[in-house]
Amino acid sequence: MLDLQTDEPTRVSIIVSDGSSSWEISSDGFSTDHHLTLLGFRPGKTHTVAVTLIDEAGNIAEWPRPLQATTAPLPPEFPPISVTSDPEKMEPGVTLFPITGFAQHAGFGGAIVAVNPTGEIVWYHRGGSFTDVRRIANGNLLFIEGERTIIEMDMLGNVLNRWASLSDQSIVEKIPVPTQVFHHEVFQMESGNFLTLSIELRSIDNFPTSATDPNAPTETSDVVGDVVVEFTPQGSIVNEWKLLDLLDPLRINYSSLIGFWNAQFPEAVNGTRDWSHGNAVIHDPRDDSIIVSARHQDAVFKFSRETGQLIWILGPHENWDPGQFGGLLLEPLNEDQFFWQYHQHAPELLPNGNLLLFDNGNFRASPFDPPPGNGVFSRAVEYEIDEASRRVAKVWEYGEFADEVLFAGFVGEADFLTGKGNVLITFGAVSTGGGITPRLIEVTHSFFPEKVFDLSVNQTGWFVYRSERLPSLYP
């Protein structure tokens, strides 16, 4: 913070230089009392801060000697990042993303990082494991830390609000929300309320025990289903929708039998079954509907916020009860040129009404068909959905026919950039043969997409949940 007072109303202009680059920060309007947040300092450098004052008559005064600010270097365990880019073709701004280390980097934990178009780190915040991070309407950052807490924080790291789920009893200054956990996404609606995902445990009879053998015996299983939760900024739950009631609780994909939530439900005798694994929830204000991504159903589906009734289901048609769900399954327009998304993440509504998402591509098959075995890939894909006819068409993609085909088996996002119309794609956990590492790639939204930004973490053992292009570090 730079605090200064003047004896008559002035506007302040500040130029910060690190010796190789410089940037300008200006105050809004005229005042005698100035409190300016200075952002964008580079790590491990001495910066000069030149201050210029301009009064209402246009007179200019410069502070006679530049101020200096020296920043600490990055921690030695910070992941090494490199960028190749074409700034003229990129969406302007800084790229914000959370990065988390696996076991070999457990001492680091996680960080939210911002880099400029050439890959310089210009802002970061250390903490635990972060998932969804976004800038909300008031300019602050909103994110989930761990699976228990939602935090609103300003760009100086001041925590302004902290919402705690039932599983977080350690925080004193908090807004309690009576739901089991928060996981994967928190979405601010136009009303100011928030949508997030929680979980519930149910005992389900006749649950499948195999994704490869249709004749395997069934059993009574402890099944974890996601719960879509809408709550107010004061912590009151407005409504909740349970996926075990919306979808078929006996339908599975190749990952539905794993025990992701065992620690949350120690009472489960033989472990839990992670049946749905929701990883995204958004609100469509055009018809007051909610869209959810269920990774362990290979399905993105839409339902009415008012009635809770399903509107459509996007995903493979195998193993759905045709009597109950057949009329809701979207049909591909060009079936011979179309294939479904598998284990997808992060559906996003585009200005033209289309749906953009990150198709992880795990298995590329449904039980009880055998996976192809090789040739798996991840992609960003855009679908056009005609709700009246229940038809879907693929209108754009990047990944399958890229110059470098990548497979990221978990996390990821495709984010439409409204200025230049490019797409920022988070290949959040790319399998390299020697481990897992993230890639963030921006491409043009054209028939033959051109790569204009490519961020690599040059070390295995890291993943990035999502990424976002901010016009500036400043709200």
DONUNU-634878 format. One record per residue (C-alpha): residue number from 1; residue in three letters; z negated, x negated, y. Coordinates in Angstrom, 1 decimal, padded with zeros to 4 digits. Layout:
# DONUNU-634878
num residuo zz xx yy
NUM Ala Z X Y
...
This chain:
# DONUNU-634878
num residuo zz xx yy
1 Met 000.0 000.0 000.0
2 Leu 000.8 -001.1 003.5
3 Asp -001.5 000.4 006.1
4 Leu -001.0 000.0 009.8
5 Gln -001.7 001.8 013.1
6 Thr 000.3 001.8 016.4
7 Asp -000.7 002.8 019.9
8 Glu 002.2 005.2 020.2
9 Pro 004.3 007.1 017.6
10 Thr 006.6 004.8 015.7
11 Arg 008.8 004.7 012.7
12 Val 008.4 001.8 010.3
13 Ser 011.1 -000.2 008.6
14 Ile 010.2 -002.7 005.9
15 Ile 012.4 -005.3 004.2
16 Val 011.1 -006.9 001.1
17 Ser 012.7 -010.1 -000.3
18 Asp 012.0 -012.0 -003.4
19 Gly 014.2 -014.9 -002.5
20 Ser 017.3 -013.7 -004.3
21 Ser 017.5 -010.0 -003.5
22 Ser 016.0 -007.7 -000.9
23 Trp 015.5 -004.0 -000.3
24 Glu 014.5 -001.7 002.5
25 Ile 011.7 000.8 002.7
26 Ser 011.3 003.2 005.7
27 Ser 008.7 005.7 006.8
28 Asp 009.5 009.4 007.3
29 Gly 009.4 010.4 011.0
30 Phe 007.2 009.1 013.8
31 Ser 003.4 008.6 013.6
32 Thr 000.7 006.3 014.8
33 Asp -001.0 006.1 011.4
34 His 001.1 004.7 008.6
35 His 000.4 004.4 004.9
36 Leu 003.4 003.2 003.0
37 Thr 003.7 002.7 -000.7
38 Leu 005.7 -000.4 -001.5
39 Leu 007.5 -000.4 -004.9
40 Gly 010.0 -002.5 -006.6
41 Phe 008.3 -005.9 -006.6
42 Arg 009.6 -008.3 -009.3
43 Pro 007.1 -009.9 -011.7
44 Gly 006.1 -013.5 -011.2
45 Lys 007.5 -014.0 -007.7
46 Thr 006.4 -014.4 -004.1
47 His 007.8 -011.7 -001.9
48 Thr 008.1 -011.7 001.9
49 Val 007.5 -008.4 003.7
50 Ala 009.1 -008.1 007.1
51 Val 007.8 -005.2 009.3
52 Thr 009.8 -003.6 012.1
53 Leu 008.6 -000.8 014.4
54 Ile 010.8 001.6 016.3
55 Asp 009.4 004.0 018.9
56 Glu 010.9 007.3 019.9
57 Ala 012.8 005.7 022.9
58 Gly 014.5 003.3 020.5
59 Asn 012.5 000.2 021.4
60 Ile 012.1 -002.3 018.6
61 Ala 009.1 -004.6 017.8
62 Glu 008.8 -006.9 014.9
63 Trp 005.6 -008.1 013.4
64 Pro 005.7 -011.8 014.3
65 Arg 005.2 -013.3 010.9
66 Pro 006.3 -011.9 007.5
67 Leu 003.6 -010.8 005.1
68 Gln 003.5 -012.3 001.6
69 Ala 002.8 -010.7 -001.7
70 Thr 002.8 -012.7 -005.0
71 Thr 002.9 -010.8 -008.2
72 Ala 001.6 -011.8 -011.6
73 Pro 004.2 -012.7 -014.3
74 Leu 004.9 -010.4 -017.2
75 Pro 002.4 -010.7 -020.0
76 Pro 003.6 -013.2 -022.6
77 Glu 003.8 -010.5 -025.3
78 Phe 006.1 -008.3 -023.1
79 Pro 009.3 -007.5 -025.1
80 Pro 012.3 -009.5 -024.0
81 Ile 015.0 -007.3 -022.4
82 Ser 018.6 -008.1 -021.6
83 Val 021.2 -006.0 -019.8
84 Thr 025.0 -006.0 -019.4
85 Ser 026.3 -003.6 -016.9
86 Asp 029.0 -002.5 -014.4
87 Pro 026.8 -001.2 -011.5
88 Glu 029.9 000.2 -009.7
89 Lys 030.5 002.6 -012.6
90 Met 026.9 003.4 -013.4
91 Glu 024.8 006.2 -012.1
92 Pro 022.8 004.7 -009.3
93 Gly 019.1 004.2 -009.7
94 Val 016.5 002.7 -012.1
95 Thr 016.2 003.3 -015.8
96 Leu 012.7 004.5 -016.9
97 Phe 011.6 004.4 -020.5
98 Pro 008.5 004.1 -022.6
99 Ile 008.4 001.2 -025.1
100 Thr 006.0 001.0 -028.1
101 Gly 005.4 -001.9 -030.5
102 Phe 005.0 -001.6 -034.3
103 Ala 002.3 -003.3 -036.2
104 Gln 003.4 -006.8 -035.4
105 His 003.1 -006.0 -031.7
106 Ala -000.1 -003.8 -032.0
107 Gly -001.9 -006.0 -029.4
108 Phe 000.6 -005.0 -026.8
109 Gly 000.3 -001.2 -027.4
110 Gly 002.9 000.5 -025.2
111 Ala 004.3 000.5 -021.7
112 Ile 006.4 002.7 -019.4
113 Val 009.0 000.4 -017.9
114 Ala 011.6 000.7 -015.1
115 Val 014.6 -001.7 -014.8
116 Asn 017.3 -001.9 -012.1
117 Pro 021.0 -001.9 -012.9
118 Thr 021.0 -005.6 -013.7
119 Gly 018.0 -005.4 -016.0
120 Glu 015.2 -006.7 -013.8
121 Ile 011.9 -005.1 -014.4
122 Val 010.8 -003.5 -011.2
123 Trp 007.9 -001.4 -012.3
124 Tyr 005.7 -000.9 -015.4
125 His 002.5 000.8 -016.6
126 Arg 000.6 -000.5 -019.6
127 Gly -001.2 001.9 -022.0
128 Gly -001.2 003.2 -025.5
129 Ser 001.7 004.9 -027.3
130 Phe 003.8 007.1 -024.9
131 Thr 006.4 009.6 -026.0
132 Asp 008.0 012.0 -023.4
133 Val 008.0 010.5 -019.9
134 Arg 009.6 012.3 -017.0
135 Arg 009.4 012.8 -013.2
136 Ile 008.4 016.3 -012.3
137 Ala 009.1 018.4 -009.2
138 Asn 006.4 016.9 -007.0
139 Gly 007.6 013.4 -007.6
140 Asn 004.9 012.3 -010.0
141 Leu 005.3 011.2 -013.6
142 Leu 004.3 013.5 -016.5
143 Phe 003.9 012.1 -020.0
144 Ile 002.1 012.4 -023.3
145 Glu -000.1 009.5 -024.4
146 Gly -000.8 009.4 -028.1
147 Glu -000.9 012.9 -029.5
148 Arg -003.9 014.3 -027.7
149 Thr -003.4 013.9 -023.9
150 Ile -000.9 014.9 -021.2
151 Ile -001.2 012.9 -018.0
152 Glu 000.2 013.4 -014.5
153 Met 000.3 010.1 -012.6
154 Asp 001.7 008.8 -009.3
155 Met 003.8 005.7 -009.0
156 Leu 000.7 003.6 -008.1
157 Gly -000.9 004.4 -011.5
158 Asn -003.4 007.0 -010.1
159 Val -004.1 009.7 -012.7
160 Leu -004.0 013.0 -010.8
161 Asn -004.4 015.4 -013.8
162 Arg -005.3 015.0 -017.4
163 Trp -004.9 017.8 -020.0
164 Ala -006.8 017.3 -023.2
165 Ser -006.1 019.0 -026.5
166 Leu -008.8 020.0 -029.0
167 Ser -008.4 016.7 -030.8
168 Asp -009.3 014.7 -027.6
169 Gln -013.0 015.0 -026.9
170 Ser -013.5 011.5 -025.5
171 Ile -012.3 012.1 -021.9
172 Val -014.8 013.6 -019.5
173 Glu -012.5 014.3 -016.5
174 Lys -010.0 016.5 -018.1
175 Ile -008.5 020.0 -018.1
176 Pro -009.1 021.4 -021.7
177 Val -006.2 023.2 -023.4
178 Pro -007.3 025.1 -026.5
179 Thr -004.6 023.8 -028.9
180 Gln -004.8 021.3 -031.8
181 Val -002.6 018.5 -030.3
182 Phe 000.2 017.7 -027.9
183 His 003.2 016.0 -029.4
184 His 006.7 014.8 -028.6
185 Glu 007.4 016.8 -025.4
186 Val 005.9 018.4 -022.3
187 Phe 008.4 020.4 -020.3
188 Gln 007.6 021.7 -016.8
189 Met 009.1 025.2 -016.3
190 Glu 010.3 026.5 -013.0
191 Ser 007.2 028.7 -012.8
192 Gly 005.0 025.6 -012.8
193 Asn 003.7 026.3 -016.4
194 Phe 004.2 023.7 -019.1
195 Leu 005.8 024.0 -022.6
196 Thr 004.6 021.6 -025.3
197 Leu 004.4 021.4 -029.1
198 Ser 001.2 021.7 -031.1
199 Ile 000.6 022.2 -034.9
200 Glu -001.1 024.5 -037.4
201 Leu -001.9 024.1 -041.1
202 Arg -001.2 026.8 -043.7
203 Ser -001.4 027.1 -047.4
204 Ile 002.1 028.1 -048.7
205 Asp 002.7 029.4 -052.2
206 Asn 005.8 028.4 -054.1
207 Phe 006.6 025.5 -051.9
208 Pro 009.3 023.1 -053.1
209 Thr 008.2 019.7 -054.6
210 Ser 011.6 018.0 -054.5
211 Ala 014.5 017.7 -052.1
212 Thr 016.9 016.4 -054.8
213 Asp 016.1 018.6 -057.9
214 Pro 016.5 022.3 -057.3
215 Asn 014.9 023.0 -060.7
216 Ala 011.7 021.1 -059.9
217 Pro 008.5 023.2 -060.1
218 Thr 007.1 024.6 -057.0
219 Glu 003.4 024.5 -056.0
220 Thr 000.9 025.7 -053.4
221 Ser 001.0 023.2 -050.6
222 Asp -000.8 022.6 -047.3
223 Val 002.1 022.8 -044.9
224 Val 002.1 021.8 -041.2
225 Gly 004.3 023.9 -038.9
226 Asp 004.9 023.4 -035.2
227 Val 003.5 025.8 -032.6
228 Val 005.4 026.1 -029.2
229 Val 002.7 026.4 -026.5
230 Glu 003.1 027.6 -022.9
231 Phe 000.0 026.8 -020.7
232 Thr -000.8 027.0 -017.0
233 Pro -001.7 023.9 -014.9
234 Gln -005.3 025.2 -015.2
235 Gly -005.2 024.9 -019.0
236 Ser -004.9 028.6 -020.0
237 Ile -002.5 029.4 -022.8
238 Val 000.0 032.0 -021.7
239 Asn 001.7 032.3 -025.1
240 Glu 002.4 030.5 -028.3
241 Trp 005.1 030.9 -031.0
242 Lys 004.6 029.6 -034.5
243 Leu 007.7 028.2 -036.3
244 Leu 006.3 029.2 -039.7
245 Asp 006.7 032.8 -038.5
246 Leu 010.1 032.2 -036.8
247 Leu 011.9 030.3 -039.6
248 Asp 011.8 030.3 -043.4
249 Pro 008.6 028.5 -044.5
250 Leu 010.2 027.6 -047.9
251 Arg 013.3 025.9 -046.5
252 Ile 013.2 022.1 -046.4
253 Asn 015.4 019.1 -045.6
254 Tyr 015.2 015.6 -047.0
255 Ser 012.1 014.7 -044.9
256 Ser 010.1 018.0 -045.1
257 Leu 007.8 016.8 -047.9
258 Ile 006.3 013.8 -046.2
259 Gly 002.7 013.8 -044.9
260 Phe 003.0 012.9 -041.2
261 Trp 000.0 014.9 -040.1
262 Asn -002.5 013.9 -042.8
263 Ala -005.0 012.4 -040.3
264 Gln -005.2 015.6 -038.3
265 Phe -006.0 017.7 -041.4
266 Pro -008.3 015.7 -043.7
267 Glu -009.2 019.0 -045.5
268 Ala -005.7 019.1 -047.1
269 Val -006.5 018.2 -050.7
270 Asn -003.2 016.6 -051.7
271 Gly -002.0 015.7 -048.2
272 Thr 000.2 017.7 -045.9
273 Arg 003.9 018.6 -045.9
274 Asp 005.5 018.0 -042.5
275 Trp 007.8 021.0 -042.8
276 Ser 009.3 021.3 -039.4
277 His 008.5 018.2 -037.3
278 Gly 009.5 019.8 -033.9
279 Asn 010.4 017.1 -031.4
280 Ala 011.7 018.9 -028.3
281 Val 011.2 022.2 -026.5
282 Ile 012.9 023.3 -023.3
283 His 013.2 026.5 -021.3
284 Asp 016.5 028.2 -020.3
285 Pro 015.7 030.2 -017.1
286 Arg 019.1 031.9 -017.2
287 Asp 018.0 034.3 -019.9
288 Asp 014.3 033.3 -020.2
289 Ser 014.7 031.8 -023.6
290 Ile 013.3 028.7 -025.3
291 Ile 015.2 026.1 -027.3
292 Val 013.5 024.0 -029.9
293 Ser 014.6 021.0 -032.0
294 Ala 013.1 021.0 -035.6
295 Arg 013.9 017.6 -037.1
296 His 012.8 018.5 -040.6
297 Gln 014.9 021.6 -040.6
298 Asp 018.0 019.8 -039.2
299 Ala 018.1 022.8 -036.8
300 Val 018.1 023.5 -033.1
301 Phe 017.3 027.1 -032.4
302 Lys 016.9 029.5 -029.5
303 Phe 014.6 032.5 -029.2
304 Ser 013.6 035.0 -026.5
305 Arg 010.4 034.0 -024.6
306 Glu 009.7 037.7 -024.0
307 Thr 010.1 039.1 -027.5
308 Gly 010.0 036.0 -029.7
309 Gln 013.2 037.1 -031.4
310 Leu 015.6 034.4 -032.7
311 Ile 019.0 034.3 -030.8
312 Trp 020.8 031.6 -032.8
313 Ile 020.4 028.6 -035.1
314 Leu 022.5 025.4 -034.8
315 Gly 022.6 023.3 -037.9
316 Pro 023.8 023.1 -041.5
317 His 024.0 026.5 -043.3
318 Glu 022.7 025.3 -046.7
319 Asn 019.5 027.0 -048.0
320 Trp 019.0 029.6 -045.4
321 Asp 018.3 033.2 -046.7
322 Pro 021.6 034.9 -045.7
323 Gly 020.0 038.3 -045.5
324 Gln 017.5 037.2 -042.9
325 Phe 019.2 034.4 -041.1
326 Gly 022.9 034.7 -041.9
327 Gly 023.8 036.5 -038.7
328 Leu 021.9 033.9 -036.6
329 Leu 023.7 030.8 -037.9
330 Leu 026.4 029.5 -035.5
331 Glu 029.8 029.1 -037.1
332 Pro 032.0 026.1 -036.3
333 Leu 035.3 026.9 -034.5
334 Asn 037.2 024.1 -036.2
335 Glu 035.5 023.6 -039.5
336 Asp 037.7 020.8 -040.7
337 Gln 037.0 018.7 -037.5
338 Phe 033.3 019.6 -037.3
339 Phe 030.1 018.3 -038.9
340 Trp 026.5 019.2 -038.2
341 Gln 023.7 017.2 -036.6
342 Tyr 020.9 015.9 -038.8
343 His 017.3 015.0 -037.9
344 Gln 018.3 015.5 -034.2
345 His 016.4 015.0 -031.0
346 Ala 016.2 016.1 -027.3
347 Pro 018.6 019.1 -026.7
348 Glu 019.5 019.3 -023.1
349 Leu 021.3 022.1 -021.2
350 Leu 024.2 020.9 -019.1
351 Pro 025.3 022.3 -015.7
352 Asn 028.3 024.0 -017.5
353 Gly 026.0 025.7 -020.0
354 Asn 026.8 023.4 -023.0
355 Leu 024.2 021.8 -025.1
356 Leu 023.9 018.0 -025.3
357 Leu 021.7 016.3 -028.0
358 Phe 021.1 013.1 -029.9
359 Asp 022.2 013.4 -033.5
360 Asn 020.2 010.8 -035.5
361 Gly 022.3 011.4 -038.6
362 Asn 019.7 010.8 -041.3
363 Phe 021.1 011.5 -044.8
364 Arg 024.0 013.6 -043.4
365 Ala 023.4 016.1 -046.2
366 Ser 021.1 019.0 -047.0
367 Pro 019.1 019.5 -050.2
368 Phe 020.2 019.6 -052.9
369 Asp 023.5 017.8 -052.2
370 Pro 023.4 014.1 -052.6
371 Pro 023.6 012.0 -049.3
372 Pro 026.8 010.0 -048.9
373 Gly 024.8 006.8 -049.4
374 Asn 026.5 004.7 -046.6
375 Gly 028.4 005.2 -043.4
376 Val 025.4 006.9 -041.6
377 Phe 025.5 006.7 -037.8
378 Ser 023.9 008.1 -034.8
379 Arg 025.7 009.8 -031.9
380 Ala 025.4 011.7 -028.7
381 Val 027.1 015.1 -029.1
382 Glu 027.9 018.0 -026.8
383 Tyr 028.4 021.5 -028.2
384 Glu 029.8 024.6 -026.5
385 Ile 028.1 027.7 -027.9
386 Asp 029.5 031.2 -027.6
387 Glu 026.5 033.4 -028.2
388 Ala 028.5 036.7 -028.3
389 Ser 030.7 035.5 -031.2
390 Arg 028.1 033.2 -032.8
391 Arg 030.6 030.3 -032.6
392 Val 030.1 026.7 -031.8
393 Ala 032.6 023.9 -030.9
394 Lys 032.1 020.2 -030.5
395 Val 033.6 019.2 -027.2
396 Trp 032.4 015.6 -026.7
397 Glu 030.7 012.8 -028.6
398 Tyr 029.9 009.1 -028.5
399 Gly 028.8 007.0 -031.5
400 Glu 030.9 007.7 -034.6
401 Phe 034.0 006.0 -033.2
402 Ala 032.3 003.6 -030.8
403 Asp 033.2 -000.1 -030.7
404 Glu 029.8 -000.7 -032.2
405 Val 028.5 002.0 -034.6
406 Leu 024.7 002.2 -034.5
407 Phe 022.2 004.1 -036.7
408 Ala 018.8 005.0 -035.2
409 Gly 016.9 006.9 -037.8
410 Phe 014.2 008.2 -035.5
411 Val 013.6 009.0 -031.8
412 Gly 016.4 009.1 -029.3
413 Glu 018.0 011.1 -026.5
414 Ala 021.3 011.8 -024.7
415 Asp 020.7 012.4 -021.0
416 Phe 023.5 013.8 -018.7
417 Leu 023.6 012.1 -015.3
418 Thr 024.7 014.6 -012.7
419 Gly 025.9 012.2 -010.1
420 Lys 028.8 010.5 -011.8
421 Gly 028.7 012.6 -014.9
422 Asn 027.9 009.7 -017.3
423 Val 025.6 010.0 -020.3
424 Leu 022.6 007.7 -020.8
425 Ile 022.0 007.5 -024.6
426 Thr 018.8 006.2 -026.1
427 Phe 019.4 004.7 -029.5
428 Gly 015.6 004.4 -029.7
429 Ala 015.1 002.7 -033.1
430 Val 018.3 001.0 -034.3
431 Ser 018.3 -000.4 -037.8
432 Thr 019.5 -004.0 -037.6
433 Gly 019.0 -005.3 -041.1
434 Gly 016.2 -007.5 -039.9
435 Gly 014.1 -004.6 -038.5
436 Ile 014.1 -002.0 -035.8
437 Thr 015.0 -002.5 -032.1
438 Pro 016.1 -000.1 -029.3
439 Arg 019.4 000.1 -027.4
440 Leu 020.0 002.1 -024.2
441 Ile 023.7 002.7 -023.5
442 Glu 025.3 004.5 -020.6
443 Val 028.9 005.7 -021.1
444 Thr 031.4 007.7 -019.2
445 His 031.8 011.3 -020.1
446 Ser 035.4 011.0 -021.0
447 Phe 037.7 011.4 -024.0
448 Phe 037.5 007.7 -024.6
449 Pro 034.0 006.9 -023.3
450 Glu 033.6 003.5 -021.5
451 Lys 030.3 001.6 -021.8
452 Val 028.9 000.8 -018.3
453 Phe 025.3 -000.1 -019.1
454 Asp 023.8 -001.7 -022.2
455 Leu 020.1 -002.6 -022.5
456 Ser 018.9 -004.5 -025.5
457 Val 015.4 -005.5 -026.6
458 Asn 016.0 -008.9 -028.1
459 Gln 013.2 -008.7 -030.7
460 Thr 012.5 -006.5 -033.6
461 Gly 009.5 -004.3 -034.0
462 Trp 009.9 -002.0 -030.9
463 Phe 011.1 001.5 -030.2
464 Val 011.9 003.6 -027.2
465 Tyr 011.3 007.3 -027.4
466 Arg 013.6 008.5 -024.5
467 Ser 015.0 007.2 -021.3
468 Glu 015.8 008.6 -017.8
469 Arg 017.7 007.5 -014.8
470 Leu 015.8 008.0 -011.6
471 Pro 017.7 007.8 -008.3
472 Ser 014.9 005.6 -007.0
473 Leu 011.4 004.4 -007.8
474 Tyr 010.4 006.6 -004.8
475 Pro 010.1 010.3 -005.4
